[in-house]
Amino acid sequence: MTSTLPVPPMVSPAGPPPAAPPPADRPRSRWSAFWRGRGDDAAWVRPALLALLLLTGVLYVWGLGASGWGNAFYSAAVQAGSESWKAFFYGSSDAANSITVDKTPGSLWIMALSVRIFGLSSWSILVPQALMGVATAGLLYATVRRWYGPAAGLLAGAVSALTPVAVLMFRFNNPDALLVLLMVAGAYATVRAIENGATKWLVLAGVFVGFGFLTKMLQALLVVPAYALAYLFAGPPKLGKRIWQLLLAGLAVVVAAGWYIAVVELVPASMRPYIGGSQNNSLLELTLGYNGLGRLNGEETGSVGGGGAGGAGGGMWGETGLLRMFDGSQGGQVSWLLPAALITLVAGLVLTARAARTDRLRAGLILWGSWLVITASVFSFMQGIFHAYYTVALAPAIGAVVGMGSVLLWRHRRNVFAALTLAAAIGVSAWWSYHLLGRSADFLPWLRWVVLAGGVLAALGVLATLRLPARIALATAGLAVAAVLAGPAAYAVQTAATPHTGSIPSAGPASQGGGFGGRGGPGGAGGRGQRGAFPGGGFPAGGFPGGGFPGGGTPPGGTTGTLPGGAAPGGTATGGGMRGGGGMGGLLNAATVSDRMKALLEANADRYTWVAAAVGSQNASGYQLATGDPVMAIGGFNGSDPSPTLAQFQQYVAEGKIHYFIGSGGGFGGGRGGAGSGGSNTSSQISAWVTATFTAQTVDGVTVYDLTAQ
């Protein structure tokens, strides 16, 4: 892009000759173009964008290695995929391909490629997640600014990036980071389709959703109604063509996701690993059951527990209902600006109600507002497995709606309705931030009062902007942004400064007192309680699902109310998961492997297909990551999958393929994972057979059986 500079006036002939003006067609330097951005942008736009991306990158990468393997369940699968292309394709838990993780492997592919290039380490696994977070913030900015301008885009990116649960998940190795990036990419493609009515952009949106399915299965489909509603309402073509285009986009989703299901289902079971999380070795069953309808109605076969009853009812996954996103478990994770988003969404739709059908401002509100309302509604009422970190899927929608709605109301602030609504959104946000900060009374206790005072002043300032000079009006806007972002920013920094491991990480400091919005959080204390705890305070009936333990009996120490290894439900305050005692792993965190145990497993490891077998994927993952050799995860994640069968395991042992059985495991071993879970008891059968057939030895507190010595 070129710029035309004005020619300065000629000076007196007695004076020095004027400098020659630059030619009108002389291109700017690359650095100037990079820093200045688009020619029609104000001077502050590009530097502000670069600052947003840089600060997001620092927040997401800073101290990343402190989290170690993060979720060792996925890290072990990444390690396996970096050594075996077959394990890479299927998402196997080990390089010998005994069983897969309980998700499609899209996110594992990115991490496994990173490990193949840079070697196995915490950084090679977690940095790709952080880069996805930076890309999400940048793409969200680009999407929102197309119709609402750079200020809205920057606010959207900042709100999303500073949402505590977003900081958590873009620094972690669960599939949610890639899922969120792909969903934002689909929204960008939908925006482009609405601009010009091009079918290719709608098809591309469908492809992004399909790839999202390969990342976290049916959760990716939650944004499809938002894409479809926005285009159906505001797309330029006539109605018939819009419907036809949407059908093509739906076909793109099916093709982009379905090819993988078809391949896995058509390959004979004997030629691939067992599909973890399923009871019938079927990816289609996993998609529609355990990771599908079971999440909605609480009937996940093989799960660790049942869901909550509707409305005010509760279960081990917490209470369901309209206020679930505000309760003690989810509130501090994601809800800081959720009230503001809902207020500005309704106000924006009112202000654009009389606009033309194809009005882009309203189309943006429909797109992001539908994403927000539909996803939040599903999360609020689903009765199956639900973790607070799922709410990261709301962060881009909240950011976009807040950015768009705030800018729209600011532009119309001479309208009494717009001014009052914007002031209300600021005031309510400040009050809610004050309330959330109060749940963590020991965390920066002064901040809640600063936020409340700043929000009240900013709200009053908005009402007075008609009589204030322009500079003071802008200062009011800056104060409002600072007041509503201070709370989540403080939680975000605290989250980045805290290592997180295990299967159920959570953001921010420990909190107490659920107050508005439900019974409260983990441990029944009204807040997050101990990091990693189950909502409701632990397992159903205070013990293990089914009341049993692998091999029968009770956990070490004889206490049915504790986790494997003697840890109480809730785990540690800093680990983000549940740590077993001694060297044992558990359902939610990997084993800590001593040097002696590591040396034992590594001895003559090349003679065996699996150096060891252990009940539960998290338990097995610790040993596999410590040794770098395949460890069989009996029963998959929960220990409730029928893989391998007792006969298969006995055959492996007879063929000398497994060296050790690690007896103090962390799976549930076939106990019922709550009412109606119906999981297999195969792992209990295997444990019982091993204990009856082989001699136990204890290595640093861990019971081990040598399966090659009888």
C-alpha positions in Angstrom: 0.0 0.0 0.0 1.3 3.5 -0.9 0.7 6.8 0.8 0.6 10.3 -0.7 2.4 13.0 1.3 1.5 16.7 0.8 4.1 18.8 -1.0 5.5 21.5 1.4 5.3 25.1 0.3 8.3 26.6 -1.5 10.7 28.7 0.6 12.3 32.0 -0.4 14.9 31.8 -3.2 17.4 33.1 -0.7 16.9 30.2 1.5 18.1 26.6 1.1 16.3 24.6 -1.5 13.5 22.5 -0.1 14.0 18.8 0.3 12.4 16.8 -2.5 9.2 15.2 -1.4 9.0 11.4 -1.6 7.3 10.1 -4.7 3.6 9.4 -4.2 4.1 5.8 -5.2 7.1 5.1 -3.1 6.2 2.0 -0.9 6.7 2.2 2.9 9.5 0.2 4.4 8.5 -3.3 5.6 9.0 -2.2 9.2 6.8 0.8 8.8 4.1 -1.3 7.1 4.3 -3.8 9.9 4.1 -1.2 12.6 1.6 1.0 11.0 -0.8 -1.7 9.8 -3.6 -0.9 7.4 -3.5 2.5 5.8 -6.9 3.5 7.2 -6.0 2.5 10.8 -5.3 5.1 13.5 -1.7 5.2 14.7 -2.6 3.3 17.9 -4.2 0.3 16.3 -1.3 -1.8 15.2 0.9 -1.2 18.3 -2.1 -2.1 20.5 -2.7 -5.3 18.5 1.0 -6.3 18.8 0.9 -5.5 22.5 -2.2 -7.8 22.9 -0.5 -10.7 21.2 2.9 -10.2 22.9 1.3 -9.9 26.4 -0.9 -12.9 25.7 2.2 -14.9 24.6 4.1 -14.0 27.7 1.1 -14.9 30.0 0.6 -18.2 28.3 4.3 -19.2 28.0 5.7 -17.8 31.2 6.9 -20.6 33.6 5.2 -23.2 31.4 7.6 -26.0 32.3 6.6 -25.9 35.9 3.5 -28.0 35.1 5.6 -30.9 34.1 3.6 -33.4 32.0 0.3 -31.5 32.7 -2.3 -34.1 32.0 -0.1 -37.2 31.9 -2.9 -39.2 30.3 -2.5 -37.2 27.1 1.3 -36.7 27.5 1.8 -40.5 27.5 -0.3 -40.8 24.3 1.8 -38.0 22.8 5.0 -39.8 23.8 3.6 -43.0 22.1 2.6 -41.1 19.0 6.1 -39.7 18.7 7.5 -43.2 18.5 4.8 -45.1 16.5 2.9 -43.7 13.5 0.2 -46.3 14.2 -0.1 -44.9 17.8 0.0 -41.4 16.3 -3.0 -42.1 14.0 -5.2 -43.8 16.6 -4.2 -41.8 19.6 -2.9 -44.9 21.5 -2.0 -44.6 25.1 1.2 -46.6 24.4 3.5 -47.3 21.5 2.5 -51.0 21.5 -1.1 -49.9 20.8 -3.0 -51.7 23.5 -5.8 -49.0 23.9 -6.5 -45.5 22.8 -7.4 -42.4 24.8 -11.1 -41.7 25.1 -11.1 -38.9 22.5 -10.4 -38.5 18.9 -6.7 -37.7 18.5 -6.6 -34.4 16.7 -5.0 -32.4 19.5 -2.5 -35.2 20.1 -1.3 -35.0 16.5 -0.1 -31.4 17.0 1.8 -32.2 20.2 3.2 -35.5 18.8 4.7 -33.7 15.8 6.2 -31.2 18.1 7.8 -34.0 20.2 9.1 -35.7 17.0 10.8 -32.4 16.1 12.0 -31.1 19.5 12.2 -34.2 21.6 10.0 -35.2 24.6 9.7 -32.5 27.2 7.2 -30.5 29.0 7.9 -27.6 26.8 7.5 -29.5 23.5 4.1 -30.7 24.7 2.8 -27.4 26.2 4.2 -24.7 24.0 2.0 -25.6 21.0 -1.0 -25.1 23.3 0.2 -21.6 24.3 0.7 -20.7 20.6 -2.8 -21.8 19.9 -4.0 -19.4 22.6 -2.1 -16.5 21.0 -3.5 -17.4 17.6 -7.0 -17.6 19.1 -6.7 -14.0 20.5 -5.4 -12.7 17.2 -8.1 -14.5 15.1 -10.8 -13.3 17.4 -9.5 -9.7 17.0 -9.5 -10.1 13.2 -13.0 -11.5 13.2 -14.6 -8.9 15.4 -12.8 -5.9 13.9 -14.1 -6.6 10.4 -17.6 -5.3 11.3 -17.1 -3.5 14.6 -13.7 -1.9 14.2 -10.3 -2.3 16.0 -11.4 -1.1 19.4 -14.1 -3.9 19.6 -11.6 -6.4 18.3 -9.0 -5.5 20.9 -11.5 -5.6 23.7 -12.8 -9.0 22.5 -9.2 -10.4 22.3 -8.3 -9.0 25.7 -11.4 -10.3 27.5 -11.0 -13.8 26.0 -7.2 -14.0 26.6 -7.6 -12.9 30.3 -10.5 -15.2 31.1 -8.9 -17.4 33.8 -10.1 -20.7 32.4 -8.6 -19.7 29.0 -5.2 -19.0 30.7 -5.5 -22.4 32.3 -6.3 -24.4 29.2 -3.9 -22.6 26.8 -1.2 -23.6 29.2 -2.3 -27.2 29.5 -2.4 -30.2 27.2 -6.1 -31.1 27.1 -7.9 -31.0 23.7 -9.7 -27.8 24.6 -7.0 -25.4 23.3 -7.2 -26.7 19.7 -11.0 -27.0 19.9 -11.4 -23.3 20.8 -9.0 -22.2 18.1 -10.9 -24.2 15.4 -14.3 -22.9 16.6 -13.0 -19.3 16.3 -11.6 -20.1 12.9 -15.1 -21.4 11.9 -16.7 -18.1 13.1 -14.2 -16.1 11.0 -15.1 -18.2 7.9 -18.8 -17.6 8.6 -18.2 -13.9 8.9 -16.5 -13.9 5.5 -19.4 -15.9 4.0 -21.9 -13.4 5.3 -19.9 -10.6 3.7 -20.0 -12.0 0.2 -22.3 -15.0 0.1 -19.5 -17.2 -1.1 -20.2 -20.9 -0.7 -16.5 -21.7 -0.2 -16.3 -19.8 3.1 -19.3 -21.7 4.5 -17.8 -25.0 3.4 -14.5 -23.9 5.1 -16.4 -23.2 8.3 -17.8 -26.8 8.1 -14.3 -28.1 7.6 -13.1 -26.3 10.8 -16.0 -27.9 12.7 -15.1 -31.3 11.3 -11.5 -30.9 12.5 -13.0 -29.8 15.8 -14.8 -33.1 16.0 -11.4 -34.8 15.5 -10.2 -32.8 18.5 -13.0 -33.3 21.0 -15.8 -35.0 19.3 -19.4 -33.8 19.6 -18.6 -30.6 21.6 -17.4 -29.1 18.4 -21.0 -29.2 17.1 -22.3 -26.8 19.7 -21.2 -23.8 17.5 -22.9 -25.1 14.4 -26.4 -23.6 15.2 -24.7 -20.2 15.8 -23.0 -20.4 12.4 -26.2 -21.5 10.7 -28.5 -19.0 12.3 -26.2 -16.1 11.5 -25.9 -17.0 7.8 -29.5 -18.0 7.4 -30.6 -14.7 8.8 -28.0 -12.3 7.2 -26.4 -14.1 4.3 -26.7 -12.1 1.0 -28.2 -14.7 -1.3 -31.9 -15.6 -1.5 -33.4 -17.9 1.1 -33.3 -21.0 -1.1 -29.6 -20.6 -2.0 -28.8 -19.9 1.7 -30.4 -23.2 2.7 -28.6 -25.1 -0.1 -25.2 -23.5 1.0 -25.8 -24.5 4.6 -26.5 -28.1 3.5 -23.2 -28.1 1.7 -21.5 -26.8 4.8 -23.1 -29.6 6.8 -21.8 -32.1 4.3 -18.4 -30.6 4.8 -18.6 -31.3 8.5 -19.6 -34.9 7.8 -16.7 -35.4 5.4 -14.1 -33.7 7.5 -15.0 -35.7 10.6 -16.6 -38.8 9.1 -13.5 -40.1 7.2 -11.8 -40.8 10.5 -14.7 -42.7 12.0 -15.1 -44.7 8.8 -11.4 -45.7 8.7 -11.4 -46.8 12.4 -14.6 -48.7 12.1 -13.6 -50.5 8.9 -10.2 -51.6 10.1 -10.5 -55.0 11.8 -10.3 -54.8 15.6 -7.3 -57.2 15.5 -5.3 -54.7 13.5 -5.8 -51.6 15.7 -5.8 -50.7 19.4 -9.0 -51.0 21.5 -11.1 -47.8 21.4 -10.7 -46.4 24.9 -13.9 -45.2 26.6 -16.1 -47.6 24.7 -17.5 -50.9 25.9 -17.8 -52.5 22.4 -14.5 -51.4 20.9 -16.3 -48.9 18.6 -15.5 -45.3 17.9 -19.1 -44.7 16.8 -20.3 -46.0 20.2 -17.8 -43.7 21.9 -19.0 -40.7 19.9 -22.7 -41.2 20.5 -22.5 -42.7 24.0 -19.8 -42.0 26.5 -18.7 -38.7 24.8 -22.2 -38.0 23.3 -25.6 -38.3 24.7 -24.2 -39.7 27.9 -22.7 -36.3 28.7 -26.2 -34.8 28.4 -28.3 -37.4 30.3 -25.6 -38.7 32.7 -25.8 -42.2 31.4 -22.1 -42.6 30.4 -21.4 -46.3 30.3 -18.2 -47.0 32.2 -18.1 -43.5 33.8 -16.9 -42.9 37.3 -20.3 -41.5 38.5 -23.7 -40.3 37.6 -24.9 -36.9 36.8 -27.1 -34.4 38.6 -30.8 -34.4 38.5 -32.2 -31.5 36.6 -33.0 -28.1 38.1 -31.9 -27.8 41.6 -30.8 -31.4 41.8 -27.2 -32.4 42.3 -24.8 -35.2 41.5 -21.1 -35.7 41.6 -20.7 -33.3 38.7 -22.5 -30.5 40.5 -25.9 -28.9 40.4 -27.6 -28.2 37.1 -29.7 -25.2 36.3 -29.7 -21.7 34.8 -27.1 -20.4 37.3 -24.6 -23.1 37.0 -22.1 -20.9 35.2 -22.1 -18.5 38.2 -21.7 -21.0 41.0 -18.7 -21.7 43.1 -17.1 -24.1 40.7 -17.5 -22.2 37.4 -18.0 -18.6 38.5 -14.3 -17.7 39.0 -13.3 -19.6 35.9 -15.4 -17.9 33.3 -18.3 -15.7 34.5 -16.5 -12.4 35.2 -18.0 -10.6 32.2 -20.9 -13.0 31.4 -23.5 -10.7 32.9 -22.1 -7.8 30.8 -22.2 -10.0 27.7 -25.8 -10.9 28.2 -26.8 -7.3 28.9 -25.0 -5.8 25.9 -26.2 -8.6 23.7 -29.9 -7.8 24.4 -29.2 -4.1 24.1 -27.4 -4.5 20.8 -30.2 -6.6 19.3 -32.7 -3.8 20.4 -30.6 -1.1 18.8 -30.3 -3.0 15.5 -33.8 -4.4 15.5 -34.9 -2.2 12.6 -31.8 -2.7 10.5 -31.9 -4.4 7.1 -31.8 -8.2 7.1 -28.2 -8.3 6.0 -27.0 -5.8 8.6 -23.6 -6.9 9.7 -23.7 -5.4 13.1 -26.8 -7.5 14.0 -25.3 -10.5 12.2 -22.3 -10.4 14.5 -24.5 -10.3 17.6 -26.5 -13.2 16.3 -23.4 -15.3 15.6 -21.5 -14.7 18.8 -24.7 -14.4 21.0 -26.0 -17.7 19.7 -22.7 -19.3 20.4 -22.7 -17.9 24.0 -26.4 -18.8 24.8 -26.5 -22.3 23.3 -23.1 -23.4 24.7 -23.8 -22.0 28.2 -27.3 -23.6 28.2 -25.9 -27.0 27.3 -23.2 -26.7 30.0 -25.8 -25.5 32.5 -28.2 -28.4 32.1 -26.0 -31.4 31.1 -26.2 -34.1 33.8 -23.2 -36.2 32.8 -19.5 -35.7 33.2 -18.8 -31.9 33.5 -15.6 -30.2 34.5 -15.2 -26.4 35.0 -12.5 -26.2 32.4 -15.1 -27.1 29.7 -16.2 -23.5 30.0 -13.2 -22.3 28.0 -15.5 -22.7 25.0 -17.4 -19.7 26.3 -14.4 -17.3 26.5 -14.3 -16.2 22.8 -18.1 -15.7 22.7 -18.0 -13.6 25.9 -15.1 -11.6 24.6 -16.7 -11.0 21.2 -20.1 -10.0 22.6 -18.6 -7.7 25.2 -16.4 -6.1 22.6 -19.1 -5.6 20.0 -21.9 -4.7 22.4 -19.7 -2.2 24.4 -18.5 -0.4 21.3 -22.0 -0.3 19.8 -23.5 1.2 23.0 -20.6 3.6 23.3 -21.3 4.9 19.8 -24.9 5.4 20.7 -24.3 6.8 24.2 -26.3 10.0 23.3 -29.3 7.6 23.2 -30.6 7.4 26.8 -31.3 3.7 26.5 -27.8 3.0 25.3 -26.1 5.1 28.0 -28.2 3.5 30.7 -27.6 0.0 29.5 -23.8 0.5 29.1 -23.6 2.0 32.6 -25.6 -0.9 33.9 -23.3 -3.4 32.2 -20.2 -1.7 33.8 -21.8 -1.5 37.2 -23.0 -5.1 37.2 -19.7 -6.3 36.0 -17.9 -4.4 38.8 -20.3 -5.8 41.4 -19.9 -9.3 40.2 -16.2 -9.0 40.1 -16.3 -7.8 43.7 -18.4 -10.8 44.6 -16.1 -13.3 42.9 -13.0 -11.8 44.4 -14.8 -12.1 47.8 -14.9 -15.9 47.3 -11.1 -15.8 47.7 -10.9 -13.6 50.7 -7.2 -14.1 51.2 -6.3 -13.3 47.6 -5.6 -9.5 47.1 -8.4 -8.5 49.5 -8.0 -4.8 48.6 -8.6 -5.4 44.9 -12.3 -6.1 45.2 -12.9 -2.6 46.7 -10.8 -0.9 44.0 -12.8 -2.8 41.3 -16.1 -1.8 42.8 -15.2 1.8 43.2 -13.7 2.1 39.7 -16.7 0.4 38.2 -19.2 2.7 40.0 -17.2 5.8 38.9 -17.0 4.6 35.3 -20.7 3.8 35.2 -21.5 7.4 36.5 -19.0 8.7 34.0 -20.8 7.1 31.1 -24.0 8.7 32.2 -22.2 12.1 32.2 -20.3 11.8 29.0 -22.8 14.0 27.2 -21.5 16.9 29.3 -17.9 16.0 29.5 -15.0 16.9 27.1 -13.9 14.2 24.7 -10.7 13.5 26.5 -12.5 12.9 29.8 -15.0 10.7 28.0 -12.2 8.5 26.7 -10.7 8.4 30.2 -14.0 7.2 31.5 -14.0 4.4 28.9 -10.4 3.5 29.9 -11.5 3.4 33.6 -14.4 1.1 32.7 -12.1 -1.3 30.8 -9.6 -1.4 33.7 -12.3 -1.9 36.3 -14.0 -4.8 34.6 -10.7 -6.6 33.6 -8.8 -6.1 36.8 -10.5 -9.1 38.6 -10.1 -11.7 35.8 -6.6 -10.4 35.0 -5.5 -11.0 38.6 -6.9 -14.5 38.5 -5.2 -15.0 35.1 -1.8 -14.1 36.5 -2.3 -16.3 39.5 -3.3 -19.2 37.3 -0.2 -18.7 35.1 2.0 -18.6 38.2 0.6 -21.9 39.6 1.7 -25.4 38.2 -1.2 -27.6 37.1 -1.2 -31.3 36.7 -3.8 -34.1 36.6 -7.1 -34.6 34.9 -9.2 -31.9 36.5 -7.3 -28.6 36.6 -8.9 -25.4 37.6 -8.0 -21.7 37.4 -7.4 -19.0 40.0 -6.9 -19.2 43.8 -8.9 -21.5 46.0 -12.3 -20.0 46.8 -15.0 -20.5 49.4 -18.7 -19.4 49.6 -20.8 -20.1 46.5 -23.4 -17.5 47.4 -25.3 -16.5 44.3 -25.7 -19.2 41.7 -25.8 -22.5 43.4 -24.7 -24.8 46.1 -21.0 -24.2 45.5 -18.0 -26.0 44.2 -15.8 -28.9 44.9 -16.0 -30.4 48.4 -19.3 -28.8 49.0 -17.6 -25.8 50.4 -19.1 -23.4 48.0 -15.9 -22.7 46.1 -13.3 -24.6 44.3 -12.1 -26.1 47.6 -9.2 -28.3 47.0 -7.9 -28.1 43.5 -9.0 -31.1 41.5 -11.8 -32.2 43.6 -15.1 -33.6 42.3 -18.1 -31.3 42.7 -20.1 -32.6 45.5 -17.2 -33.5 47.7 -15.9 -36.8 46.3 -17.2 -40.1 44.9 -20.7 -41.3 45.3 -21.4 -42.8 48.7 -18.0 -41.4 49.9 -15.9 -44.2 48.3 -15.0 -45.7 45.0 -17.6 -46.3 42.3 -19.0 -49.6 43.2 -17.3 -49.4 46.6 -14.5 -51.6 45.3 -10.8 -51.4 44.3 -8.8 -53.2 41.6 -8.6 -56.7 42.6 -11.3 -56.4 45.3 -11.0 -55.1 48.8 -10.3 -51.5 49.8 -7.6 -49.0 48.9 -4.3 -49.1 50.7 -4.9 -48.0 54.3 -8.3 -49.6 54.3 -10.3 -46.4 53.9 -13.0 -46.5 51.3 -13.3 -42.7 51.3 -9.8 -42.1 50.0 -8.2 -42.2 46.6 -5.6 -44.8 45.5 -2.5 -44.1 47.4 -4.3 -42.8 50.4 -5.0 -39.3 49.1 -8.3 -37.8 50.1 -10.7 -36.7 47.3 -9.6 -33.2 46.3 -5.9 -33.7 45.9 -3.3 -31.0 46.6 -3.7 -27.3 46.6 -1.0 -26.7 44.0 -1.0 -29.7 41.8 -4.3 -29.3 40.1 -5.0 -33.0 40.3 -5.0 -35.9 42.8 -1.6 -37.2 43.9 -1.3 -40.7 45.3 1.0 -41.5 48.1 4.2 -43.3 47.7 4.7 -44.1 44.1 1.2 -44.9 43.1 -0.9 -43.1 40.6 -4.6 -42.6 40.8 -7.6 -42.0 38.6 -6.7 -38.3 38.1 -3.0 -38.1 38.3 0.1 -40.0 37.2 2.3 -42.1 39.4 5.5 -40.7 40.8 8.2 -43.1 39.9 11.2 -43.7 42.1 14.7 -44.3 40.6 14.6 -47.8 41.9 11.3 -48.5 40.3 12.4 -47.0 37.1 15.5 -49.1 37.0 13.5 -52.2 37.6 11.2 -51.5 34.7 14.0 -50.6 32.3 16.0 -53.8 32.9 15.9 -55.9 29.7 13.0 -53.7 28.5 13.7 -54.5 24.9 12.6 -58.1 25.5 9.0 -57.2 26.2 6.2 -55.6 24.3 5.1 -53.9 27.5 7.5 -53.4 30.4 4.5 -53.3 32.7 0.7 -53.3 33.0 -1.3 -51.2 35.4 -5.0 -50.6 36.0 -6.1 -47.1 34.7 -4.5 -44.9 32.1 -3.3 -42.2 34.5 -1.6 -44.8 36.7 0.1 -46.4 33.7 1.1 -43.0 32.1 3.5 -42.1 35.0 5.5 -45.3 34.5 5.5 -44.9 30.7 6.7 -41.3 30.8 9.4 -42.2 33.3 10.8 -45.1 31.3 9.9 -44.1 27.7 8.7 -47.7 27.3 5.2 -49.0 26.6 3.0 -49.6 29.7 -0.4 -51.3 29.2 -3.3 -49.3 30.7 -5.7 -52.0 31.7 -9.3 -50.9 31.5 -8.5 -47.5 29.9 -8.9 -44.2 31.8 -11.5 -45.4 34.4 -10.3 -49.0 34.5 -13.8 -49.9 33.4 -13.2 -50.7 29.7 -13.1 -54.4 28.8 -9.5 -54.2 27.4 -7.8 -56.5 27.5 -10.0 -59.4 28.5 -8.7 -61.8 31.1 -8.1 -64.4 28.4 -6.2 -61.9 26.3 -4.1 -60.8 29.3 -3.3 -64.4 30.2 -2.2 -65.0 26.6 0.1 -62.0 26.6 1.6 -63.3 29.9 2.0 -66.8 28.4 3.8 -65.3 25.4 6.1 -63.3 27.6 5.0 -59.9 26.3 4.4 -58.2 29.7 7.2 -58.1 32.3 5.5 -56.6 35.4 2.0 -56.0 36.8 1.8 -52.9 39.0 -0.7 -53.9 41.6 -1.3 -50.7 43.6 -3.2 -49.1 40.7 -5.5 -46.2 40.4 -8.3 -47.4 38.2 -11.7 -48.5 39.6 -11.4 -52.0 38.4 -14.9 -52.6 37.2 -16.9 -51.1 40.0 -20.0 -49.4 38.8 -19.1 -45.8 38.1 -22.3 -44.5 39.5 -25.9 -45.6 38.9 -26.3 -47.1 35.5 -22.7 -46.8 34.3 -22.5 -50.5 33.5 -18.7 -50.6 33.1 -16.7 -53.8 32.7 -15.1 -55.6 35.7 -12.4 -57.0 33.5 -9.6 -55.1 35.4 -10.8 -56.6 38.7 -10.7 -60.1 37.2 -7.1 -59.5 35.9 -6.0 -58.1 39.3 -7.5 -61.0 41.1 -5.8 -63.6 38.8 -2.4 -61.9 39.1 -2.6 -61.7 42.9 -3.6 -65.4 43.0 -1.0 -66.6 40.5 2.2 -64.5 41.1 4.3 -63.5 44.0 4.2 -59.9 45.1 7.2 -57.7 45.9 7.3 -54.2 47.2 9.4 -51.5 45.6 9.4 -48.2 47.3 5.9 -48.7 48.6 4.5 -50.0 45.3 3.3 -53.6 44.9 4.8 -55.3 41.8 4.4 -58.7 40.3 6.9 -60.3 38.0 4.8 -62.0 35.3 7.7 -63.9 33.9 8.5 -65.7 37.2 6.1 -68.4 38.4 
